[in-house]
Amino acid sequence: METPPPLGPRATLAHRLLMGVVVPATNVTTEAEMDDLRPRGVVNATARIANPDRAVGSDADAAEVRAAMVAGLMGALDTLAPAKPDHVAIGVMVENFAGGGAAGDALLAEAEARIGCPVTAPTHATLAALAELGITRIALLTPFFPAGDAAARAFLEAAGVVVPRTLGLRAPGPAAIARVTDAALRDAVRELEGPDIEAIVQVGTNLPFAGVARAAEAELGKPVLATNPVTYWHALRRAGVTERIAGAGRLFALA
């Protein structure tokens, strides 16, 4: 009988951290934007929520899409569990905004109990980033329809953040969010910018905003926060991975 190979205490490539990432099936942005920031010794293991793509032309349509995502969240965590992640970043934002407050916290607590490790969500990561940067007044960019915009704004305002301007792009479906062009996102930044705000904050995890945000932050001289990098930053920091990452924006320049 052959001798089995020697095994280390952790996955060899994830010797520092195995980060679970949960995204909707229609999301093709979060994985790429988080992988761009992955430190050596960290592996991102992705699970997908089984949500359908469908046309969205109203708040009612958007609510049905959100419901499908929430219904599939725990099942996606179950597919990730055998990998035994150390931490999980959930790449879904609107569900937490729509649930809000105690309901959102309860959803996260259920997710942590299900997967057996800490879970980081975009909403709480956004608040942590704003607190770290000392920001209390922002303009908000979303891919959503008005109800989604209002839910996102309400979550921030409940935490004491002033939001004088919100721009919702009204993407016509969950997969279509990933097809919003850089040019359209740059136009959105110009529309939101002004001397009355300290930062621009983007929500909606399938919106491909990270690259535009980095360029805009350098041009404007103020924070421009994209939701996937913000979520990944907070998840890494909570998991004890704290090194700076050059060229990744102000948050990742902090120790």
N, C-alpha and C positions, 0 to 999 in steps of 0.2 A: 504494500500500500504506500502510495506516494505521500510525502510529508506536505501538509498544506503550507502555503506561503505565510510568512510572518505578517501580522496585521497591526497597524497602528491604532491608537485610541480614537482617531477621527478620520473622516474622509481625507485622503492625501491632498487633493487640490484645495479642500476647504479646511485647511489646518488652523486657520484663524476663526472662520465664521461660515456657517451654512445659512444663507439668507433665503427664506422662502418668499416668493413673490406671487401674489394672487391677482389675476386680471380677468376681465370679461373676455369671452372668445372673440369679440369684435375688436378688442384693443390690440393694436400692433405698434404702439408707441412706447408704453411704459417699459417693456423689457429692454428695448434698444437704449432708451435714455438712462436707465439704471446701469446697464452693462458698461456704458461709456464711463461710468464713475466707479467701477468695481475695483477696489484695491487688490493687490496681490495677496493670495491666501484666502480670499473671500470668493465663494461660489454662490450665484443666484440660481435657485431651483424654482421653476415656474409651474404653477397650476392654473388652469383656465376654468372660468365660470361658464357654464353652458347657457349662454344667452343668444337669442336669435337676432339677426339684423332685420330691421323693418323700417319703413318710412315713418318719419316723425314730422308732423306738421302742426302740432299743437301741444299745449301742456298736458292734455289728457293722453295723447300718444306717448309722451315722454314718461308719464307716470307708469304706464304699462311696461315700458322698457326697464324702468327702475325696479319694478316689482319682480320681473324675471331675474334680474341680477341678484337681488337680495335672496330670492328663493334658491339660487344656485351656489351661494357663497359657502355654506357649510359642506356641501358635497365636494366643492373644489378643495377645501381644507382637508377633507378625508383622503383625497388622492395624493396630497402632499405629505401627509403624516408618516408614511413608511420611510421617507427620507430622513426623518427626525431633524427638522430644522432647529437652529438655535433661536431664531427670531423670524417673524413674518411681517413683510410690508404688504399692505392691501392696496392695490392700485385701482381703487374705486372711490370716488369722492362724493358723488351726488347722493348716494344712499345715506351716508352719514350726515350730510347737510339736511336732507329731507327728514331723516329721523330726528336729528337735532338733539342737543342736550342729553337728558337722562336716557332717552331712547337710543341715541347713538352710542352712549357709554355702555348700555346693556348689550347692544349688538357686539361691541368689541369684547366685552367680558365673556360672552358666549363663545366668540371665536377663539379667545385664548384658552378657555376650558376645553374646547374641541381639539385644538392642535397641541396643547400642552406646553406652550412657550409664549413669551411676550409678542404682542401684535401692535404694529404701528399703522395708523391710518392717516390719510392726507390732511384731514381737518385739524387734528391735534398737532401734526407736524407743522402745519402752517402757523398755528398760534405760537408754537415753540420757536419757530424761526423769527417771527415778528418780535417776540420778547427778547430773543438773543441779540437782535439788531436794534432794539429800542425804538421800534416803529409803532405808531398808533394811528396813522392816517394814510389810507391807501386808495388807489383806484383798482377796480376789480375787473378781470377779463374772464369770461366763461364761454363755452361752446353751446350753452343751454338756451332754452326758451324762458319766458319771464318768470314762471314759477320756480324753475331751477335757480335763476339769478337771485330771486328774492330769498330763497332758502339759504343760499350761500352767504348772501349779505347779512341775513338775520343771525347766522351762526357767528360771524365775525363781530357784528355789532353787540351781540350778547356778551362777548368777551371784552368789550370796551374799545374795539377798533372802529374808527370813524371811516365811513365809505361814501365819499361825496359823489363818486361816479362809478357806474357799472356798465359794461358793454357785453351783451350776450350775442354770440354769433349765429344762433339758431341753426345749428347744423341739422340737416334733414334726415338724420339717422345715426345710430351709434357708430357704425363703421365709417360713415362720411366724416366724422370728426377728425379722423387721421388724415384726411385728404385736404384739409384747409391749408392753403399755400403759405409759404414764408412771406410773400408780398402782402397777403391779407393780414397776417399777424403783425407785420411791421406797420401797416396802416392803423391797426387797432392800437398799437403802442402809442403812435402819434396822437390819436384821438383821445387817449386816456391821460397822457402826460400833462402836467401843469404845475405851477409853483405852489399850489395848495396841497400837494400830496408829497409824502415822504418815500413812497414806493409804489410799484405796480405789482399786483399779485394775480397769478393765473390759477384757475382751478379747472377740473375736467381732465382726467388722466390720459385720454386718447388724443388730446390736442398736442401736436408736435412743436412745442414752444421752447424747449430748452436752448437750442442754438440761437434762436432769435432773442431770447432773454439775455444770454451772455453778451451778445453784441450790443443790445440796447442798454444794458447796465454800464458797459464801458463808455458808450456814447453819452448817456444822460448823467452819469456820475451819481446815480442813486440806485438802490436795490431794485431789481426786476426779478421776481421770484416765480420760477416754473414749478408746477406741482410735483412732477416726478423727481427731480433733483432734491427738492425740499423734503419729500417723504423719505427718500433714500438717505439723505443726510441725517435726519432725525433717527431713523432706524439704526444706522451705523453707530451713531453716538450713544444711543441707548444700549447697544450691544457691546460697547467698549472699544470700538474702532474709531480713533479720533485724529488720525493724521490729516494734515492739510493736503489738498489736491490742487495743483497749479492749474490756472486757466478755467476753473470750474465755477467761478463767481465768488461773491463775498462770503457766503455761508461756509464754503469749503476752504476758505482762507483762514477760518477760525480754528484754533486748536481744539 
